[in-house]
Structures are given as C-alpha cells and as structure tokens.
C-alpha cells in the first residue's frame, strides 16, 4: 500500500491525496474521501502516521484507527490504550508504534497496546510531534513541564519549560521547540541554539531528502541547508499553518516535497514559493 500524503480536512472527513507523479501547477489532484463506510467511525482526526509497513494510523477524538488499504480497524481502551483520544503518534527505528493520550503512552505489540512505564508521574504529551527515542532506546516526550525522559529526568533550558515538539534527525541529534527557542540535546542538557532564529514556538522539525533541516512555526518557515551552520528564512506560508485540530505540521513526502498543513488546505514548496492546495484543487 502506498499513500502519498495524508491531511485532515474539516470535521467530517479524512482526505488522502493520491497524486500520481510529481507535482505541477496545472495538475488536478485526486482526493479520496474516507468515512463510516470504510470503518472510520470517528471523523475528527488529530494525528496521523504511515508506518514502515504502509499502514495508515489515524488518531482521533475517540479511538485510534489503522487503515490497511481497504478498511479501518479501530483500537480503543479495550485494546490497551490509556484513553480513547489520541494526540500523538510515533514510530521508532525498529518499527515500534507509540500512541500518546491524556492517560499516558502505550506501545503496540502487533495486536494490542501495552503501557510505557515512566519514572515519576509525567509520561504523556499533547503535541503532534511529541515523542522520540534516543540511540539508547529511551523515550522522550514534549510536555508543558519540560522534555521528559523515560527514566524521569526532566530537561528544560532555564525558564522555558514548555516543549512544543521533539525530533531526532538522521545523525542522531535530538532537537526540541522549547518555549520560544530551538534547542538541541547535549548530554543531559537541553541547550538553546541558532540565535539567528526569531523567538517563537517551533511546532514541527523535519529533515528532507537532501539533509536540510526545516522548522515550522504558526507563521514562519526556516531551513538550515545541509552543511550550513545557520538557518535562513523561507517566505511565510500564504495560509495559516495551524490546521483545524492539532499543532502545525511540516512533512516530507515520498518524492521529497516539503508540504505544510494549513487551516484551509496544505502548502507545497517548489524551491521558490509556496503553492496552496485547497478545495479549488479538487
């Protein structure tokens, strides 16, 4: 199963963009709508992830759904999830799937979910990009109290305790949107970096196929080119990057295109400017 890109549209439908070939300005985009007929019994998606096997996982306000190309299968508290509302999804390098809800974090064992144990009392996140593992298999979660490690260590740079996102790049560096700064993990310390960046909340951090590191705020996009030492701005997206539900999201699709979420659609970067894909595109 190959799904090119997935977005949440409004409150009543999950739309999956099945664009064939590369993007172009004159292209008509084909959208397939999924709902109750396919087994998606909750139509308010919050988080989405396509795993290494090709399954599409959709976290909603009432359950986690897995799409196998034909039908959606629902997972809820009966299958081991702490609560039914799923805020964040993460797959580690070994293909293990983690789901976060207000009641905690659970790991999928292939059939059901088992709780992930944290030292202390903090062990969940409400952010779309709220979980990551380090090279030693320790889970980190983005919380309002700081970046919380599975062994109970809470990392926060000074007074900026609120963590908006956490991401591990292909080189193994862990980045976090901490308060209004970008931070990087150095040993057991979370250190502010990149003073050239504007002070704002960074909600999405991703590396593209060329090794460029991208950052997304609600109204700003910056990138650090592969081999460069500093970030540089890109034009602001033409639409608000905050979707109907959840945090702003920047993704790299299977062809290497940079795509960001929006309140009324999605935006694609063509190396010069943003192009809006909305209802007018089909």
C-alpha positions as CSV (number, residue, x, y, z in Angstrom):
1,X,0.0,0.0,0.0
2,X,1.3,3.4,-0.9
3,X,-0.2,6.6,0.4
4,X,1.4,9.7,-1.0
5,X,0.2,12.2,1.6
6,X,-2.5,12.5,4.2
7,X,-4.3,15.5,5.6
8,X,-7.2,16.3,7.9
9,X,-9.9,18.4,6.2
10,X,-12.7,19.9,8.4
11,X,-14.6,17.9,10.9
12,X,-16.4,15.3,8.8
13,X,-13.8,13.6,6.6
14,X,-10.3,12.3,6.2
15,X,-8.9,13.1,2.8
16,X,-5.9,11.2,1.4
17,X,-4.2,12.9,-1.6
18,X,-3.2,10.3,-4.1
19,X,-1.2,12.4,-6.6
20,X,0.4,10.4,-9.4
21,X,3.9,11.5,-10.4
22,X,5.4,14.9,-9.5
23,X,3.5,18.0,-8.5
24,X,2.9,20.7,-11.1
25,X,0.9,23.9,-11.1
26,X,-1.6,22.7,-13.7
27,X,-2.1,19.3,-12.2
28,X,-5.5,18.1,-11.0
29,X,-5.3,16.5,-7.6
30,X,-7.3,13.4,-6.9
31,X,-8.8,13.2,-3.4
32,X,-10.4,10.1,-2.0
33,X,-12.7,10.6,1.0
34,X,-12.9,8.1,3.8
35,X,-15.6,7.9,6.4
36,X,-18.1,5.5,8.1
37,X,-18.4,3.2,5.0
38,X,-14.7,2.3,5.3
39,X,-14.9,1.8,9.1
40,X,-13.7,5.3,10.2
41,X,-16.3,5.8,12.9
42,X,-14.8,9.0,14.3
43,X,-14.4,11.7,11.7
44,X,-12.2,14.1,13.8
45,X,-8.6,13.2,13.1
46,X,-5.9,14.8,15.3
47,X,-2.7,12.9,14.4
48,X,-1.6,10.6,11.5
49,X,1.3,8.4,10.7
50,X,2.1,5.9,8.0
51,X,4.2,3.1,9.4
52,X,7.1,1.2,7.8
53,X,4.7,-1.5,6.5
54,X,2.5,1.1,4.8
55,X,-0.4,1.1,7.2
56,X,-2.0,4.5,7.8
57,X,-2.7,5.2,11.5
58,X,-5.2,7.9,12.4
59,X,-5.5,9.2,16.0
60,X,-8.9,10.7,16.6
61,X,-11.0,12.1,19.5
62,X,-12.5,8.7,20.0
63,X,-10.0,5.9,19.1
64,X,-7.0,5.0,17.0
65,X,-7.7,3.7,13.5
66,X,-5.5,1.6,11.3
67,X,-6.2,1.6,7.5
68,X,-5.0,-1.5,5.5
69,X,-5.9,-0.2,2.1
70,X,-9.5,-1.4,2.3
71,X,-10.9,-0.9,5.8
72,X,-10.2,1.0,9.0
73,X,-9.7,-1.1,12.2
74,X,-10.4,0.7,15.5
75,X,-8.3,0.4,18.6
76,X,-9.6,1.8,21.9
77,X,-9.3,1.2,25.7
78,X,-10.3,-2.4,25.3
79,X,-7.1,-2.9,23.2
80,X,-4.9,-1.3,25.9
81,X,-4.9,2.4,25.0
82,X,-5.0,4.5,28.2
83,X,-7.8,6.8,26.9
84,X,-9.6,7.0,23.5
85,X,-8.4,10.5,22.4
86,X,-5.1,10.1,20.6
87,X,-2.9,13.2,20.5
88,X,0.4,12.0,19.1
89,X,1.8,9.0,17.2
90,X,5.5,7.9,16.8
91,X,7.3,5.0,15.1
92,X,10.9,4.3,16.2
93,X,13.7,2.9,14.1
94,X,12.7,-0.7,14.8
95,X,9.1,-0.1,13.7
96,X,7.6,0.1,17.2
97,X,4.5,2.3,17.2
98,X,3.8,4.6,20.2
99,X,0.4,6.4,20.8
100,X,0.0,9.2,23.4
101,X,-3.2,10.2,25.1
102,X,-4.1,12.2,28.2
103,X,-3.8,9.0,30.2
104,X,-0.3,8.1,29.1
105,X,1.7,6.5,26.4
106,X,1.2,2.9,25.0
107,X,3.3,0.8,22.6
108,X,1.7,-1.5,20.0
109,X,2.8,-5.2,20.2
110,X,1.3,-6.2,16.9
111,X,-2.2,-7.0,18.4
112,X,-2.8,-4.6,21.3
113,X,-1.2,-1.8,23.3
114,X,0.9,-2.0,26.4
115,X,1.6,1.0,28.7
116,X,5.0,2.6,28.6
117,X,6.4,3.0,32.1
118,X,7.9,6.3,33.2
119,X,9.8,7.0,36.4
120,X,7.8,9.7,38.3
121,X,4.4,10.9,37.2
122,X,4.9,12.6,33.9
123,X,4.6,10.3,30.9
124,X,2.4,11.8,28.1
125,X,2.3,14.6,25.6
126,X,-0.5,16.6,23.8
127,X,1.7,17.6,20.9
128,X,1.6,16.1,17.4
129,X,5.4,15.8,17.3
130,X,5.6,14.9,21.0
131,X,7.7,11.7,21.2
132,X,11.1,10.4,20.1
133,X,13.7,7.8,21.2
134,X,17.4,8.3,21.5
135,X,20.1,5.9,20.4
136,X,19.8,4.0,23.7
137,X,16.1,3.4,23.3
138,X,15.0,5.9,25.9
139,X,11.8,7.7,25.1
140,X,11.5,11.5,25.4
141,X,8.2,13.3,25.5
142,X,7.3,17.0,24.9
143,X,5.3,18.4,27.8
144,X,4.5,21.7,29.4
145,X,6.9,20.9,32.3
146,X,9.9,20.2,30.0
147,X,11.3,17.4,27.9
148,X,10.7,14.3,30.0
149,X,12.9,11.3,29.6
150,X,11.6,7.8,30.4
151,X,13.9,7.5,33.4
152,X,12.2,10.5,35.0
153,X,14.8,13.2,34.0
154,X,13.1,16.5,33.1
155,X,15.0,18.7,30.8
156,X,14.3,22.4,30.4
157,X,16.5,25.3,29.3
158,X,16.1,28.0,32.0
159,X,12.6,29.3,32.4
160,X,11.4,27.9,29.0
161,X,9.8,24.7,30.3
162,X,7.1,24.3,27.6
163,X,8.2,21.9,24.8
164,X,6.2,22.2,21.6
165,X,8.0,19.5,19.6
166,X,10.8,17.0,19.7
167,X,12.6,15.4,16.7
168,X,15.7,13.1,16.2
169,X,17.5,13.8,12.9
170,X,19.3,11.1,10.8
171,X,22.6,12.0,12.5
172,X,21.1,11.2,16.0
173,X,20.8,14.8,17.2
174,X,17.6,15.5,19.3
175,X,16.0,18.9,18.6
176,X,13.2,20.5,20.5
177,X,11.0,23.5,20.2
178,X,11.4,24.8,23.7
179,X,9.5,27.9,24.7
180,X,10.2,30.5,22.0
181,X,13.6,29.0,21.1
182,X,15.1,26.0,19.2
183,X,17.1,23.7,21.5
184,X,19.4,20.7,21.0
185,X,20.1,17.9,23.4
186,X,23.7,17.9,24.6
187,X,24.3,15.0,27.1
188,X,21.7,15.5,29.8
189,X,21.1,19.2,29.0
190,X,18.7,20.9,26.6
191,X,20.6,23.9,25.2
192,X,19.2,26.9,23.2
193,X,20.8,27.1,19.7
194,X,20.6,29.1,16.5
195,X,20.3,32.7,17.8
196,X,19.5,33.9,14.3
197,X,16.0,32.4,14.6
198,X,13.1,34.6,15.6
199,X,11.7,33.9,19.1
200,X,8.6,31.9,18.5
201,X,7.2,28.4,19.1
202,X,8.6,25.8,16.8
203,X,5.9,23.1,16.3
204,X,7.4,20.9,13.5
205,X,11.0,19.9,12.8
206,X,11.9,17.7,9.9
207,X,14.9,16.7,7.7
208,X,14.4,16.5,3.9
209,X,15.9,14.0,1.5
210,X,18.9,16.3,0.9
211,X,19.7,16.7,4.6
212,X,18.2,20.2,5.0
213,X,16.7,20.8,8.4
214,X,13.3,22.5,8.3
215,X,11.4,24.4,11.1
216,X,7.8,25.4,11.1
217,X,6.1,27.9,13.4
218,X,2.5,29.2,13.0
219,X,3.5,31.8,10.5
220,X,7.2,31.2,9.8
221,X,9.3,28.6,8.0
222,X,13.1,28.5,8.3
223,X,15.7,26.0,6.9
224,X,19.3,25.1,7.6
225,X,20.9,23.8,4.4
226,X,22.9,20.6,4.6
227,X,26.5,21.5,5.7
228,X,25.5,25.1,6.7
229,X,25.9,26.5,10.2
230,X,22.9,28.8,10.3
231,X,19.2,28.8,9.5
232,X,17.7,31.1,6.8
233,X,14.1,32.1,6.3
234,X,11.7,31.0,3.7
235,X,8.7,33.1,2.6
236,X,5.8,32.9,5.1
237,X,3.1,30.4,4.0
238,X,0.2,32.1,2.3
239,X,-2.3,30.5,4.7
240,X,-2.2,30.0,8.4
241,X,-0.3,26.8,9.1
242,X,-2.4,25.8,12.1
243,X,-4.8,23.0,11.0
244,X,-8.4,22.6,12.2
245,X,-7.1,20.4,15.1
246,X,-3.6,19.8,16.5
247,X,-0.3,21.5,16.0
248,X,1.1,22.9,12.7
249,X,2.8,20.1,10.8
250,X,5.6,20.0,8.2
251,X,6.2,16.8,6.3
252,X,8.5,15.5,3.6
253,X,6.5,13.3,1.2
254,X,7.8,10.2,-0.6
255,X,9.2,12.3,-3.5
256,X,11.0,14.7,-1.2
257,X,8.5,17.6,-1.5
258,X,8.1,19.8,1.6
259,X,4.4,20.1,2.5
260,X,2.9,22.0,5.4
261,X,-0.5,21.9,7.0
262,X,-2.9,24.8,6.8
263,X,-6.3,26.0,8.1
264,X,-7.9,25.6,4.7
265,X,-5.7,23.1,2.9
266,X,-2.0,22.3,2.5
267,X,1.0,24.2,1.0
268,X,3.8,22.8,-1.2
269,X,7.2,24.4,-1.6
270,X,8.6,24.4,-5.2
271,X,12.1,25.7,-4.3
272,X,10.9,29.3,-4.9
273,X,7.5,29.8,-3.4
274,X,4.5,28.1,-1.7
275,X,1.6,26.7,-3.6
276,X,-1.7,26.3,-1.9
277,X,-3.7,23.0,-2.5
278,X,-7.2,23.6,-1.3
279,X,-10.8,22.9,-2.3
280,X,-10.1,24.7,-5.6
281,X,-7.7,21.9,-6.5
282,X,-10.5,19.3,-6.3
